[in-house]
């Protein structure tokens, strides 16, 4: 009974505090906070990459999360040659890497054998 009452009071209170905090924040501070956020991409590795094209903004850190569902040896490793990155993937474990794309352009990524390919487009 007390947990129900606490939930009925606590949840609306938490929501009210959340909105009060964001509404009270100056617009300039909010824009600055949003521009400093990390970009994130989620990729499923299963006989290929899904999605196989990532779009990111230059000058902002990009975190790429990989989930490997396939057991083939080709899917064990992903290379981002332009960023000197080699990522070893485990089966059904999310593995991430961070990339700082400084310049706009197109960059490739691939499996260790070069059979599976993807593209990072930096704007």
C-alpha positions as CSV (number, residue, x, y, z in Angstrom):
1,X,0.0,0.0,0.0
2,X,2.7,2.5,0.9
3,X,4.7,1.7,-2.2
4,X,1.6,2.5,-4.3
5,X,1.1,5.8,-2.6
6,X,4.8,6.6,-3.0
7,X,4.6,5.8,-6.7
8,X,1.5,7.9,-7.1
9,X,3.3,10.9,-5.5
10,X,6.8,10.2,-6.7
11,X,6.3,9.8,-10.4
12,X,4.3,13.0,-11.0
13,X,6.8,14.8,-8.8
14,X,9.8,13.5,-10.8
15,X,8.1,14.5,-14.1
16,X,7.3,18.0,-12.7
17,X,11.0,18.4,-11.6
18,X,12.2,17.2,-15.0
19,X,10.1,19.7,-16.9
20,X,10.9,22.5,-14.4
21,X,14.6,21.9,-14.9
22,X,14.5,22.0,-18.7
23,X,12.1,24.9,-18.8
24,X,14.2,26.9,-16.4
25,X,17.4,26.3,-18.4
26,X,18.4,29.2,-20.6
27,X,18.0,28.6,-24.3
28,X,21.6,29.3,-24.9
29,X,22.7,26.7,-22.3
30,X,20.3,24.2,-23.8
31,X,21.6,24.7,-27.3
32,X,25.2,24.4,-26.0
33,X,24.4,21.2,-24.2
34,X,22.8,19.6,-27.3
35,X,25.7,20.5,-29.5
36,X,28.2,18.8,-27.1
37,X,26.4,15.5,-27.0
38,X,28.0,12.4,-28.3
39,X,26.6,11.0,-31.6
40,X,25.6,7.4,-31.5
41,X,25.0,4.7,-34.1
42,X,23.8,1.1,-33.5
43,X,24.8,-1.5,-36.0
44,X,23.7,-5.2,-36.2
45,X,26.3,-7.5,-37.6
46,X,24.6,-10.5,-39.2
47,X,26.0,-11.5,-42.7
48,X,26.5,-7.8,-43.3
49,X,26.0,-4.5,-41.5
50,X,22.5,-3.1,-40.7
51,X,22.6,-0.2,-41.3
52,X,25.6,-0.2,-43.6
53,X,25.7,3.6,-43.9
54,X,26.3,5.9,-40.8
55,X,25.8,9.6,-41.0
56,X,27.6,11.9,-38.5
57,X,28.6,15.5,-37.9
58,X,32.2,16.5,-38.1
59,X,34.0,17.6,-34.9
60,X,31.7,15.7,-32.6
61,X,32.5,12.4,-31.0
62,X,30.8,9.4,-32.6
63,X,30.1,6.2,-30.6
64,X,29.4,3.2,-32.8
65,X,27.8,0.2,-31.0
66,X,28.0,-3.2,-32.7
67,X,25.9,-6.3,-31.9
68,X,27.3,-9.4,-33.6
69,X,24.6,-12.0,-34.3
70,X,26.5,-14.1,-36.9
71,X,29.1,-16.7,-36.0
72,X,31.2,-16.5,-39.2
73,X,34.9,-15.6,-38.8
74,X,34.5,-12.6,-41.1
75,X,32.2,-11.0,-38.6
76,X,34.7,-11.2,-35.7
77,X,36.5,-8.0,-36.5
78,X,35.7,-4.5,-37.9
79,X,38.2,-2.1,-39.3
80,X,38.0,1.6,-39.6
81,X,41.2,2.1,-41.6
82,X,41.0,5.9,-41.8
83,X,40.8,6.1,-38.0
84,X,43.3,3.3,-37.2
85,X,40.5,1.4,-35.4
86,X,40.3,-2.4,-35.2
87,X,37.4,-3.7,-33.2
88,X,37.1,-7.3,-32.0
89,X,33.4,-8.4,-31.8
90,X,32.0,-11.0,-29.4
91,X,28.9,-13.0,-30.2
92,X,25.7,-11.4,-28.8
93,X,27.7,-8.8,-26.9
94,X,27.4,-5.0,-27.6
95,X,30.9,-3.7,-28.3
96,X,31.4,0.0,-28.9
97,X,34.2,2.2,-30.3
98,X,34.5,5.9,-30.3
99,X,35.6,7.9,-33.4
100,X,36.3,11.6,-33.7
101,X,35.5,12.5,-37.3
102,X,37.4,15.9,-37.8
103,X,36.7,16.4,-41.5
104,X,33.7,15.9,-43.6
105,X,33.8,13.2,-46.2
106,X,33.1,9.5,-46.8
107,X,35.0,6.8,-44.8
108,X,34.8,3.1,-45.2
109,X,34.6,0.3,-42.6
110,X,34.8,-3.4,-43.2
111,X,35.3,-6.8,-41.8
112,X,38.8,-8.2,-41.2
113,X,38.7,-10.0,-44.5
114,X,37.3,-7.1,-46.5
115,X,34.1,-9.0,-47.6
116,X,31.6,-7.0,-45.6
117,X,31.7,-3.2,-46.1
118,X,30.0,-0.1,-44.8
119,X,30.3,3.6,-45.0
120,X,30.6,6.5,-42.6
121,X,29.4,9.8,-44.1
122,X,30.6,12.8,-42.2
123,X,28.9,16.2,-42.8
